[in-house]
């Protein structure tokens, strides 16, 4: 947000724009596929009634998913970084470079020193962070918009936060 205000650039430069409906629909469906793949168990546990979320839990999960993860990461990596590479680099670089930066930042978040076993961390980096960074980058490139990635990222973080799990824990919630 500092860049938006300091550089006096329109939000559309960061991907906050509409797109042709077919592109937007396809990218949104791609994003929902990622949510199903990575966050199916927490949502299933919630739907089955195995978890009883509280109002505080709902509020925390929504704030964490929106303000703590989806919005800043999507604006930085798929908005600013991808947007700054447009017209200067080939498509593969516009998708891959922000995905690699996203993977590095996310891998530091769950570094083995934080209590995660090394093999679980490697799985997270190569099986979760990198594929999602590439997938969300493809979605942004396809739709020309940040909105499908924001929705997907929010939903992917919201369900596990509400169920008090993370993509690094393969076991279903209690």
C-alpha positions as CSV (number, residue, x, y, z in Angstrom):
1,X,0.0,0.0,0.0
2,X,2.9,2.3,0.6
3,X,4.0,1.8,-3.0
4,X,0.5,2.7,-4.2
5,X,0.4,5.9,-2.2
6,X,4.0,6.9,-2.7
7,X,4.2,6.3,-6.4
8,X,0.6,7.6,-7.0
9,X,-0.1,4.6,-9.3
10,X,-3.7,3.4,-9.9
11,X,-4.8,0.2,-8.2
12,X,-5.2,-1.4,-11.7
13,X,-1.4,-1.4,-12.0
14,X,-1.4,-3.9,-9.2
15,X,-4.0,-6.2,-10.7
16,X,-7.1,-4.7,-9.1
17,X,-9.2,-4.6,-12.3
18,X,-11.9,-6.5,-14.0
19,X,-11.4,-9.0,-16.8
20,X,-13.4,-10.6,-19.5
21,X,-16.0,-12.8,-17.8
22,X,-14.8,-16.1,-19.3
23,X,-11.2,-15.4,-18.2
24,X,-12.4,-14.4,-14.7
25,X,-14.6,-17.5,-14.4
26,X,-11.9,-19.9,-15.5
27,X,-9.3,-18.4,-13.2
28,X,-11.8,-18.5,-10.3
29,X,-12.5,-22.1,-10.9
30,X,-8.7,-22.8,-11.0
31,X,-8.5,-21.1,-7.6
32,X,-11.3,-23.1,-6.2
33,X,-9.6,-26.2,-7.4
34,X,-6.5,-25.2,-5.3
35,X,-8.7,-24.7,-2.3
36,X,-10.2,-28.1,-2.6
37,X,-6.8,-29.7,-3.1
38,X,-5.1,-28.1,-0.2
39,X,-7.9,-27.3,2.3
40,X,-10.5,-30.0,1.7
41,X,-10.1,-31.7,5.1
42,X,-10.7,-28.5,7.3
43,X,-13.8,-27.6,5.3
44,X,-15.1,-31.2,5.4
45,X,-14.6,-31.2,9.2
46,X,-16.5,-27.9,9.4
47,X,-19.3,-29.1,7.2
48,X,-19.6,-32.4,9.1
49,X,-20.0,-30.6,12.4
50,X,-16.8,-32.1,13.9
51,X,-15.7,-28.5,14.6
52,X,-17.8,-25.8,16.3
53,X,-16.3,-22.5,15.4
54,X,-16.9,-19.6,17.8
55,X,-17.5,-16.0,16.9
56,X,-13.9,-15.2,18.0
57,X,-12.6,-18.0,15.9
58,X,-14.5,-16.8,12.8
59,X,-13.2,-13.3,13.3
60,X,-9.6,-14.4,13.8
61,X,-9.7,-16.8,10.8
62,X,-11.2,-14.1,8.6
63,X,-8.7,-11.4,9.7
64,X,-5.7,-13.8,9.5
65,X,-6.8,-15.1,6.0
66,X,-7.5,-11.6,4.6
67,X,-5.1,-9.2,6.3
68,X,-2.4,-11.6,7.5
69,X,-2.0,-13.6,4.4
70,X,-4.1,-13.2,1.2
71,X,-4.1,-9.5,0.7
72,X,-0.5,-8.6,1.5
73,X,1.0,-11.6,-0.3
74,X,-1.2,-11.3,-3.4
75,X,-0.7,-7.5,-3.7
76,X,3.1,-7.9,-3.3
77,X,3.8,-11.0,-5.4
78,X,1.1,-11.1,-8.0
79,X,0.2,-7.5,-7.9
80,X,3.3,-5.4,-7.6
81,X,6.0,-7.9,-8.6
82,X,4.2,-9.5,-11.5
83,X,2.9,-6.1,-12.6
84,X,6.4,-4.6,-12.6
85,X,7.6,-7.4,-14.9
86,X,4.9,-6.9,-17.5
87,X,6.1,-5.9,-21.0
88,X,9.7,-6.3,-19.9
89,X,10.0,-10.1,-19.4
90,X,8.5,-13.1,-21.1
91,X,5.4,-14.7,-19.7
92,X,7.2,-17.6,-18.0
93,X,9.4,-15.2,-16.1
94,X,6.5,-13.0,-15.0
95,X,4.9,-16.1,-13.5
96,X,8.0,-17.9,-12.2
97,X,10.0,-15.1,-10.6
98,X,7.2,-13.9,-8.3
99,X,6.4,-17.6,-7.5
100,X,10.0,-18.2,-6.4
101,X,10.0,-15.1,-4.3
102,X,6.7,-16.2,-2.7
103,X,8.1,-19.6,-2.0
104,X,11.2,-18.2,-0.3
105,X,9.1,-15.9,1.9
106,X,6.6,-18.7,2.8
107,X,9.4,-21.2,3.4
108,X,10.9,-18.9,6.0
109,X,7.5,-18.7,7.7
110,X,7.6,-22.4,8.4
111,X,11.3,-22.9,8.7
112,X,12.5,-26.1,10.5
113,X,13.6,-24.0,13.4
114,X,9.9,-23.2,14.1
115,X,9.3,-26.7,15.2
116,X,8.6,-28.3,11.8
117,X,10.6,-31.4,10.9
118,X,12.9,-30.9,7.9
119,X,11.1,-33.4,5.7
120,X,7.7,-31.7,6.5
121,X,9.3,-28.3,5.6
122,X,10.7,-29.7,2.3
123,X,7.2,-31.1,1.5
124,X,5.7,-27.7,2.3
125,X,8.2,-25.8,0.2
126,X,8.0,-28.1,-2.9
127,X,4.5,-29.5,-2.5
128,X,2.6,-26.4,-1.2
129,X,4.3,-23.0,-1.5
130,X,5.9,-23.4,-4.9
131,X,2.9,-25.0,-6.6
132,X,0.5,-22.4,-5.2
133,X,2.8,-19.6,-6.1
134,X,3.0,-20.8,-9.7
135,X,-0.8,-21.6,-9.8
136,X,-1.8,-18.2,-8.5
137,X,0.6,-16.6,-10.9
138,X,-1.0,-18.5,-13.8
139,X,-4.4,-17.4,-12.6
140,X,-3.3,-13.7,-12.5
141,X,-1.7,-14.1,-16.0
142,X,-4.8,-15.7,-17.4
143,X,-7.4,-13.4,-15.9
144,X,-5.3,-10.2,-15.9
145,X,-6.8,-9.6,-12.5
146,X,-5.8,-10.2,-8.9
147,X,-9.4,-11.0,-7.7
148,X,-9.5,-14.7,-8.4
149,X,-6.1,-15.2,-6.7
150,X,-7.2,-13.2,-3.7
151,X,-10.4,-15.2,-3.3
152,X,-8.5,-18.5,-3.7
153,X,-5.8,-17.5,-1.2
154,X,-8.3,-16.2,1.3
155,X,-10.4,-19.4,1.2
156,X,-7.3,-21.6,1.3
157,X,-6.2,-19.9,4.5
158,X,-9.6,-19.3,6.1
159,X,-10.7,-22.9,6.4
160,X,-7.5,-24.2,8.0
161,X,-7.3,-21.2,10.3
162,X,-10.8,-21.8,11.4
163,X,-10.1,-25.5,12.0
164,X,-6.8,-24.5,13.7
165,X,-4.7,-26.5,11.2
166,X,-2.3,-25.6,8.5
167,X,-1.4,-27.0,5.0
168,X,1.7,-28.5,6.6
169,X,-0.2,-30.8,8.9
170,X,-1.5,-33.7,6.7
171,X,-3.8,-35.2,9.4
172,X,-7.4,-34.1,9.5
173,X,-8.6,-31.8,12.3
174,X,-10.2,-33.5,15.4
